[in-house]
Amino acid sequence: MTWRYTLQDLAGAIGAKKPESATEFSRVSTDTRTIQRGDVFFALTGEKYDANTFVTEAFAKGACAAVSTKVNSAGACLVVPDAQNALQNFAGYHRDRYFPLVFAITGSCGKTTSKDMIAAVLGTRMRVVKTQGNFNNEIGCPLSLLQLDDTTDAAIIEMGAAQRGNIAELCAFTKPMESAITLVAPAHLEGFGSIENIARTKGEIAEALPADGTFYVNADNEWCVRIADGVTCKKVFFGSKGDVSLRSIQIENDGEMTLDVDPIGKLLLPLPSRSHASNVLLAVAVGLRHGVTEFEAPLRAVCADPARFKRLRIGTLDVIDDTYNASPASMAAALRGLAERPGNGARIAALGDMLELGPTSDQLHEEIGALTGALGLPHVFAVGERASAMIGAARDAGVPHAEVLPDHAAIARSVFEVAQPGDVLLVKGSRGMRMERVIEQLKLLAGG
């Protein structure tokens, strides 16, 4: 980053009393563990934390000022009622200084993969900044926006939501010019209450666009199409039909997939499952709108270093580590990807609960269990409070060996007992289920 402001600029942006000092700064921090000399420290507060207690430490590490809700004698403090709101106001102030393409993306799943693919494709002809990892909340979005400087051509900002209004709040200071929703599906239902509320919340990312903006529409998701019907800006459709469409997809012997995409032709990519083709189509749609002509190389680079669906070898077992998180849509996609993998070995699933699904949780777990039977999986192991619902449905759907197990170690032992050379194991569950522990236990059983 090459931007620079004075503390007086900052005070004006966030509504704090202007200090006498005209000290300049070019970075902000919300974490004293990574703070650098000369940073401004934003002391964020929440239900379970109060960073006002770390302001003294921030000054000791070289912070030039702190934005806080309390005065601290250790250094210059810009006092505000809410430091998080101040961070967003400053990010909005900063956003107004630059004029790159700002692209916002959300969705029930696939948004991080799509964000990375869009950034890679646009990166072939632009200088692009993007949300790091999945740092997509009310703190991550302003920090992502503060990556902008006068060399930035495009910013790809990922947005997550836990309740109605979250996306609208993020768009208010991000001011996207283009946006996309990967898909709308059941996820975080405890917070939203219904898929209709999820759709309304995700739809805020389209409603925030200016009249001359562009909304990218997943033509295969009825909720996305409904949202598109409610906005008047330009719309670009992608999916099985539309402006960018998938003519065919073929799984090659090595597991890679050939996608025949209209209007650009064939792409050979190491996608983990067919469902990821939608992410590719979105990236192609964005790229075409901005003059990109090279797609396969940047998309392959993203696929080669996936945030999810990591492939490991543990002993004689091929393991797909998709333990990052899980929703019904991503769980179904992962299971289909497992079943689609070429080879003659058995396909084994080690699954944890999908969390935050509210009153429909049992039904959604039963649907996943039934899918394991429809896909012909011979071994399914599950752990968690909803494991019985999942396994009961798996047995009813014809899975010959389906078990509820008490913990991660028990799953690893059961997998180790049935696995044969050439078999493939998928490990997946919500973040709170810590399913990576299954993989850790498997490595111990295999001798490291």
GIPE-V544079 format. One record per residue. N is the residue number from 1. RES is the residue in one small letter. PHI is phi in radians with two decimals (none if undefined). Layout:
N,RES,PHI / N,RES,PHI
This chain:
1,m,none / 2,t,-2.14 / 3,w,-1.34 / 4,r,-2.66 / 5,y,-2.30 / 6,t,-1.71 / 7,l,-1.09 / 8,q,-1.19 / 9,d,-1.05 / 10,l,-1.07 / 11,a,-1.03 / 12,g,-1.11 / 13,a,-1.23 / 14,i,-1.88 / 15,g,1.35 / 16,a,-1.69 / 17,k,-1.14 / 18,k,-1.25 / 19,p,-1.37 / 20,e,-1.23 / 21,s,-1.21 / 22,a,-1.85 / 23,t,-0.94 / 24,e,-1.67 / 25,f,-2.55 / 26,s,-2.37 / 27,r,-2.63 / 28,v,-2.20 / 29,s,-2.50 / 30,t,-2.06 / 31,d,-2.48 / 32,t,-1.18 / 33,r,-1.25 / 34,t,-2.11 / 35,i,-1.13 / 36,q,-2.07 / 37,r,-1.01 / 38,g,1.63 / 39,d,-1.26 / 40,v,-1.69 / 41,f,-1.68 / 42,f,-1.66 / 43,a,-1.53 / 44,l,-1.30 / 45,t,-2.23 / 46,g,-2.71 / 47,e,-1.10 / 48,k,-2.03 / 49,y,-2.65 / 50,d,-2.56 / 51,a,-1.28 / 52,n,-1.00 / 53,t,-1.25 / 54,f,-1.85 / 55,v,-1.10 / 56,t,-1.02 / 57,e,-1.10 / 58,a,-1.05 / 59,f,-1.15 / 60,a,-1.10 / 61,k,-1.58 / 62,g,1.89 / 63,a,-1.05 / 64,c,-1.51 / 65,a,-2.91 / 66,a,-2.29 / 67,v,-1.77 / 68,s,-2.54 / 69,t,-1.68 / 70,k,-2.38 / 71,v,-1.28 / 72,n,-2.30 / 73,s,-1.23 / 74,a,-1.32 / 75,g,-3.11 / 76,a,-1.27 / 77,c,-2.08 / 78,l,-1.69 / 79,v,-1.56 / 80,v,-2.38 / 81,p,-1.20 / 82,d,-2.58 / 83,a,-1.22 / 84,q,-1.16 / 85,n,-1.09 / 86,a,-1.13 / 87,l,-1.08 / 88,q,-1.17 / 89,n,-1.11 / 90,f,-1.18 / 91,a,-1.10 / 92,g,-1.15 / 93,y,-1.05 / 94,h,-1.15 / 95,r,-1.00 / 96,d,-1.21 / 97,r,-1.46 / 98,y,-2.14 / 99,f,-2.31 / 100,p,-1.43 / 101,l,-1.19 / 102,v,-1.92 / 103,f,-1.99 / 104,a,-1.87 / 105,i,-2.38 / 106,t,-2.48 / 107,g,2.66 / 108,s,-1.25 / 109,c,-2.79 / 110,g,1.49 / 111,k,-1.26 / 112,t,-1.19 / 113,t,-1.08 / 114,s,-1.11 / 115,k,-1.00 / 116,d,-1.16 / 117,m,-1.18 / 118,i,-1.08 / 119,a,-1.07 / 120,a,-1.18 / 121,v,-1.16 / 122,l,-1.13 / 123,g,-1.16 / 124,t,-1.26 / 125,r,-2.45 / 126,m,-2.37 / 127,r,-1.59 / 128,v,-2.05 / 129,v,-2.01 / 130,k,-2.62 / 131,t,-1.01 / 132,q,-1.45 / 133,g,1.03 / 134,n,-2.05 / 135,f,-1.34 / 136,n,-2.06 / 137,n,-1.79 / 138,e,-1.16 / 139,i,-1.73 / 140,g,-1.12 / 141,c,-1.10 / 142,p,-1.11 / 143,l,-1.14 / 144,s,-1.11 / 145,l,-1.13 / 146,l,-1.30 / 147,q,-1.34 / 148,l,-1.05 / 149,d,-2.61 / 150,d,-1.31 / 151,t,-1.77 / 152,t,-1.41 / 153,d,-1.69 / 154,a,-2.64 / 155,a,-2.22 / 156,i,-1.87 / 157,i,-1.94 / 158,e,-1.50 / 159,m,-2.24 / 160,g,-1.86 / 161,a,-2.62 / 162,a,-2.03 / 163,q,-2.79 / 164,r,-0.96 / 165,g,1.61 / 166,n,-1.07 / 167,i,-1.17 / 168,a,-1.06 / 169,e,-1.11 / 170,l,-1.20 / 171,c,-1.19 / 172,a,-1.04 / 173,f,-1.82 / 174,t,-1.37 / 175,k,0.91 / 176,p,-1.18 / 177,m,-1.78 / 178,e,-2.42 / 179,s,-2.74 / 180,a,-2.62 / 181,i,-2.04 / 182,t,-1.08 / 183,l,-2.99 / 184,v,-2.00 / 185,a,-2.67 / 186,p,-1.04 / 187,a,-2.93 / 188,h,0.92 / 189,l,-1.14 / 190,e,-1.06 / 191,g,-1.45 / 192,f,-1.64 / 193,g,1.57 / 194,s,-2.78 / 195,i,-1.19 / 196,e,-1.07 / 197,n,-1.21 / 198,i,-1.05 / 199,a,-1.09 / 200,r,-1.09 / 201,t,-1.21 / 202,k,-1.06 / 203,g,-1.11 / 204,e,-1.06 / 205,i,-1.29 / 206,a,-1.49 / 207,e,-1.12 / 208,a,-1.38 / 209,l,-1.27 / 210,p,-1.26 / 211,a,-1.03 / 212,d,-1.70 / 213,g,-1.40 / 214,t,-2.35 / 215,f,-1.98 / 216,y,-1.68 / 217,v,-1.99 / 218,n,-1.29 / 219,a,-1.19 / 220,d,-1.69 / 221,n,-2.02 / 222,e,-1.04 / 223,w,-1.20 / 224,c,-1.12 / 225,v,-1.13 / 226,r,-1.08 / 227,i,-1.07 / 228,a,-1.07 / 229,d,-1.09 / 230,g,-1.65 / 231,v,-2.10 / 232,t,-1.87 / 233,c,-1.25 / 234,k,-1.10 / 235,k,-2.17 / 236,v,-2.08 / 237,f,-1.72 / 238,f,-2.38 / 239,g,2.48 / 240,s,-1.28 / 241,k,-2.62 / 242,g,2.10 / 243,d,-1.17 / 244,v,-2.20 / 245,s,-2.31 / 246,l,-1.68 / 247,r,-1.27 / 248,s,-2.84 / 249,i,-2.47 / 250,q,-2.31 / 251,i,-1.56 / 252,e,-1.47 / 253,n,-1.10 / 254,d,-1.55 / 255,g,1.66 / 256,e,-1.29 / 257,m,-2.16 / 258,t,-1.76 / 259,l,-1.85 / 260,d,-1.73 / 261,v,-1.93 / 262,d,-1.56 / 263,p,-1.95 / 264,i,-1.83 / 265,g,1.75 / 266,k,-1.57 / 267,l,-2.22 / 268,l,-1.79 / 269,l,-2.38 / 270,p,-1.47 / 271,l,-1.30 / 272,p,-1.29 / 273,s,-2.77 / 274,r,-1.03 / 275,s,-1.06 / 276,h,-1.28 / 277,a,-1.05 / 278,s,-1.06 / 279,n,-1.09 / 280,v,-1.11 / 281,l,-1.08 / 282,l,-1.09 / 283,a,-1.09 / 284,v,-1.13 / 285,a,-1.05 / 286,v,-1.15 / 287,g,-1.06 / 288,l,-1.07 / 289,r,-1.14 / 290,h,-2.03 / 291,g,1.37 / 292,v,-1.31 / 293,t,-2.10 / 294,e,-1.94 / 295,f,-2.11 / 296,e,-1.09 / 297,a,-1.05 / 298,p,-1.13 / 299,l,-1.22 / 300,r,-1.09 / 301,a,-1.09 / 302,v,-1.18 / 303,c,-1.12 / 304,a,-1.25 / 305,d,-2.30 / 306,p,-1.28 / 307,a,-1.27 / 308,r,-2.27 / 309,f,0.98 / 310,k,-1.31 / 311,r,-1.81 / 312,l,-2.21 / 313,r,-2.11 / 314,i,-2.11 / 315,g,1.11 / 316,t,-1.70 / 317,l,-1.76 / 318,d,-1.47 / 319,v,-2.12 / 320,i,-1.79 / 321,d,-1.59 / 322,d,-2.13 / 323,t,-1.48 / 324,y,-1.03 / 325,n,-2.99 / 326,a,-2.75 / 327,s,-2.32 / 328,p,-0.96 / 329,a,-1.18 / 330,s,-1.27 / 331,m,-1.15 / 332,a,-1.09 / 333,a,-1.10 / 334,a,-1.14 / 335,l,-1.14 / 336,r,-1.14 / 337,g,-1.09 / 338,l,-1.06 / 339,a,-1.15 / 340,e,-1.37 / 341,r,-1.05 / 342,p,-1.22 / 343,g,2.19 / 344,n,-1.73 / 345,g,-1.24 / 346,a,-1.24 / 347,r,-1.91 / 348,i,-2.03 / 349,a,-2.12 / 350,a,-2.02 / 351,l,-2.13 / 352,g,-1.94 / 353,d,-1.00 / 354,m,-1.68 / 355,l,-1.60 / 356,e,1.07 / 357,l,-1.83 / 358,g,1.14 / 359,p,-1.09 / 360,t,-1.56 / 361,s,-1.01 / 362,d,-1.04 / 363,q,-1.05 / 364,l,-1.19 / 365,h,-1.22 / 366,e,-1.11 / 367,e,-1.10 / 368,i,-1.18 / 369,g,-1.04 / 370,a,-1.10 / 371,l,-1.12 / 372,t,-1.05 / 373,g,-1.26 / 374,a,-1.08 / 375,l,-1.47 / 376,g,1.35 / 377,l,-1.23 / 378,p,-1.48 / 379,h,-2.32 / 380,v,-2.36 / 381,f,-2.09 / 382,a,-2.48 / 383,v,-2.37 / 384,g,2.21 / 385,e,-1.15 / 386,r,-1.76 / 387,a,-1.09 / 388,s,-1.10 / 389,a,-1.08 / 390,m,-1.16 / 391,i,-1.24 / 392,g,-1.03 / 393,a,-1.19 / 394,a,-1.10 / 395,r,-1.11 / 396,d,-1.09 / 397,a,-1.53 / 398,g,1.74 / 399,v,-1.17 / 400,p,-1.21 / 401,h,-2.36 / 402,a,-2.29 / 403,e,-2.34 / 404,v,-1.60 / 405,l,-2.14 / 406,p,-1.33 / 407,d,-2.80 / 408,h,-1.14 / 409,a,-1.10 / 410,a,-1.16 / 411,i,-1.09 / 412,a,-1.04 / 413,r,-1.11 / 414,s,-1.15 / 415,v,-1.07 / 416,f,-1.08 / 417,e,-1.26 / 418,v,-1.70 / 419,a,-1.20 / 420,q,-2.15 / 421,p,-0.95 / 422,g,1.67 / 423,d,-1.30 / 424,v,-2.20 / 425,l,-2.01 / 426,l,-1.81 / 427,v,-2.07 / 428,k,-2.70 / 429,g,3.13 / 430,s,-1.12 / 431,r,-0.93 / 432,g,-1.18 / 433,m,-1.46 / 434,r,0.91 / 435,m,-1.20 / 436,e,-1.07 / 437,r,-1.17 / 438,v,-1.08 / 439,i,-1.16 / 440,e,-1.04 / 441,q,-1.19 / 442,l,-1.10 / 443,k,-1.11 / 444,l,-1.11 / 445,l,-1.14 / 446,a,-1.50 / 447,g,1.51 / 448,g,1.70
